[in-house]
Amino acid sequence: MIDNVPFRLAVGDNVRDVVVVMIGEMQRRGIQVSDTSGTGTFSIPVPNGVIAGSFAIAGNSLVVSIAQRPEAVSDGMIESKLQDFILDAKAELKNRRQLPKPG
């Protein structure tokens, strides 16, 4: 049974930019994500079901609520995977800023 207790993931500065890049990467990996100005939902297919939830930007963090998950998938596993997406998005933004502009 899901307790649906929201948890916070620290994002830091440029939270909106990070979330946009993160959502794009999640979608490229086949994850369904909707976003409407900093709030949205996600659905991640896993071998034994689906992880579904919602998120909202709150200050420099994302507040995430899990609505559905297979019993074998812990909240800690979900937090860790989402944190990985955040770190990947931050690295992508950093790389974009360091690339020379054409022209």
Backbone torsions as a table, in degrees:
resi	resn	phi	psi	omega
1	MET	NA	138.0	-179.2
2	ILE	-87.1	130.6	178.2
3	ASP	-86.6	-15.4	175.3
4	ASN	55.4	35.9	175.8
5	VAL	-83.3	118.8	-179.5
6	PRO	-63.2	150.3	174.6
7	PHE	-130.8	157.2	-178.6
8	ARG	-104.9	138.6	172.6
9	LEU	-117.6	118.9	179.9
10	ALA	-68.2	131.7	178.4
11	VAL	-113.5	-44.5	-179.5
12	GLY	95.2	-156.0	-178.8
13	ASP	-62.7	158.0	177.9
14	ASN	58.1	37.1	-174.4
15	VAL	-55.9	-41.3	-178.3
16	ARG	-65.1	-42.1	177.7
17	ASP	-63.2	-42.6	179.5
18	VAL	-62.3	-43.7	-178.8
19	VAL	-64.4	-40.2	178.7
20	VAL	-60.8	-46.9	179.5
21	VAL	-66.1	-42.0	179.6
22	MET	-60.1	-45.0	-179.8
23	ILE	-62.9	-42.9	177.7
24	GLY	-59.1	-43.1	179.9
25	GLU	-67.4	-40.3	178.2
26	MET	-62.1	-43.2	179.3
27	GLN	-64.4	-39.2	177.2
28	ARG	-61.9	-26.5	179.8
29	ARG	-92.3	11.5	175.0
30	GLY	86.1	13.8	179.3
31	ILE	-92.5	130.8	177.2
32	GLN	-78.2	122.7	-180.0
33	VAL	-137.1	132.6	171.4
34	SER	-116.4	144.9	-179.2
35	ASP	-142.0	129.5	176.2
36	THR	-131.0	94.9	177.0
37	SER	51.0	51.6	173.2
38	GLY	92.6	-0.4	172.4
39	THR	-128.6	151.2	-179.6
40	GLY	-175.5	-172.4	179.6
41	THR	-131.7	160.9	176.2
42	PHE	-143.6	154.8	177.5
43	SER	-142.0	114.1	-175.4
44	ILE	-111.0	113.3	176.7
45	PRO	-72.5	134.3	175.4
46	VAL	-129.0	161.2	-174.9
47	PRO	-52.5	-33.1	-176.6
48	ASN	-109.8	24.8	178.2
49	GLY	147.1	-144.7	-177.0
50	VAL	-137.9	141.6	169.8
51	ILE	-104.9	119.1	-178.5
52	ALA	-126.8	143.6	179.6
53	GLY	-169.3	-169.6	179.6
54	SER	-136.0	162.3	178.9
55	PHE	-143.6	158.0	176.2
56	ALA	-150.5	139.3	174.5
57	ILE	-74.5	131.3	177.2
58	ALA	-136.8	101.8	-176.4
59	GLY	65.8	-124.3	178.6
60	ASN	-102.0	25.4	-177.8
61	SER	-132.6	166.6	168.2
62	LEU	-109.4	131.3	173.0
63	VAL	-99.8	122.9	-174.2
64	VAL	-118.4	135.1	173.8
65	SER	-121.8	132.5	178.5
66	ILE	-99.3	123.4	-179.6
67	ALA	-97.2	-27.9	-176.5
68	GLN	-151.1	138.9	174.7
69	ARG	-162.4	150.0	173.7
70	PRO	-64.7	149.1	-177.9
71	GLU	-59.9	-31.1	-177.5
72	ALA	-74.0	-11.2	-178.5
73	VAL	-101.4	117.5	-177.6
74	SER	-83.4	159.6	174.6
75	ASP	-58.8	-38.6	179.2
76	GLY	-61.2	-38.0	177.6
77	MET	-64.9	-41.4	179.6
78	ILE	-65.4	-46.9	178.4
79	GLU	-57.3	-44.8	-178.8
80	SER	-61.8	-44.6	-179.1
81	LYS	-65.7	-42.9	178.5
82	LEU	-65.5	-37.4	176.9
83	GLN	-63.4	-37.1	175.5
84	ASP	-60.6	-42.3	177.7
85	PHE	-61.3	-40.1	178.8
86	ILE	-63.7	-46.5	179.6
87	LEU	-62.6	-40.9	177.2
88	ASP	-62.5	-40.9	179.6
89	ALA	-65.4	-40.7	177.5
90	LYS	-62.5	-42.1	178.8
91	ALA	-64.0	-41.0	178.8
92	GLU	-62.5	-44.6	178.3
93	LEU	-62.1	-41.6	178.6
94	LYS	-62.4	-44.0	178.6
95	ASN	-62.5	-40.1	179.2
96	ARG	-62.1	-38.3	-178.6
97	ARG	-71.6	-26.1	-177.6
98	GLN	-89.2	-14.3	-179.6
99	LEU	-71.5	138.6	176.5
100	PRO	-67.9	144.4	179.5
101	LYS	-80.3	136.6	179.5
102	PRO	-64.0	149.3	174.8
103	GLY	114.1	NA	NA
